[in-house]
Amino acid sequence: MVSSTALTTKVTSGSPYQLDKSQVSRASSALLRHIKSKQDEKEKTATKKTLIGDNDSDDEDTPLHNEAVWLVLTTKKHVVDKNRLKPGKIPIPHSLNASPSLSICLITADPQRSVKNIVADPSFPQHLTSRIDKVIGFSKLKDRYKSFESRRQLLSEHDVFLADDRIIMRLVNTLGKIFYKSSKRPIPVRIAEIEKVDGKKVKKDPKSKNKDDDSAFATPAIVAKEIEKALNCAPVHLAPATTAAIRVGSSKFTAEQLAENVDAVVKGLTEKFITKGWRNIKAVHIKGANTMAMPIWLASELWVEDADVVEEAEEAKAIEGSKKRKQSDGEEEKLIEAAPKKTKKAKPAADDEEALSLAARKEKLQKQKAQALEDGAAPVKATGAGKKKRKSTS
């Protein structure tokens, strides 16, 4: 029989482990056209209309004019590596957070006063200072936002949430499902001071870690650079499953911009987040918030390792062996079936003999009964006459 680990036979040509740029471009332009046509239909059928509202530039930031575009990646095997499941980010050429009116909430390790001083420092870029509306430490976040309603209000007040990478994993229980079921999950930012010796990072022993380590923050220039990098990245939040969705653009993007972001995100996923890289990718799609998914890459094989593949020669031998086994098994079954048939023939013969002997006995008894009746008829009358004679003589 064929091995149970074999999923399919190996193709001769193999699959090209790279995106087809023309296919990505066609899919991007078709998806954007579809989204914009749906937006036009919504505007025409809208019940509330204003005189100048549709022509204002501010309306371009509304969800109607800025629908998100997602990259949906399907893997052949589950992503189970804990290091790859941590929240991360992938640099993209066209930022998703380029709006000057963006509201940023920065969640930091304690104490929060150190980060507030960094943001208020004169050397900190002004275009970032104006967009960071809130800086809150982890301990105050737990104290002030315990209720579901308070966390929902916090979510609605800001567009982007950045979090110190030292506390990013502790925010799952603190912020709850209201955050992690939305598209505003915190993006990790490295704002801690990094010790370097001869240009190399010094690894700290986790056993000898002090409480003061969390209070050490980088310089304003480094913190600003890390925040800029996070704003120009696509956040990645993988789950232990075979499907992941990453936001790669919006309906305001051109087809070229969307295609470039898709290429960058797929490259980042295969190099850093997906185990075995391209070998573990089954399909790549792009879709809008309310549209069907459009395929841009599909794998031509289902296996990840070559060991799971049966060569054609090996498979033919395995099939021949299985056929021989089936034939031998069939011959054995025929032999097994032949034995009961003989016993079945023998049983009816015995039954016939019993039936014949029984019929013979019945016939013999009937003859004896008839003979007895014939022989016994005269004696009965004679005995009766004798009794009468005895009565008369007496």
Disulfide bonds with the S-S distance in Angstrom:
none
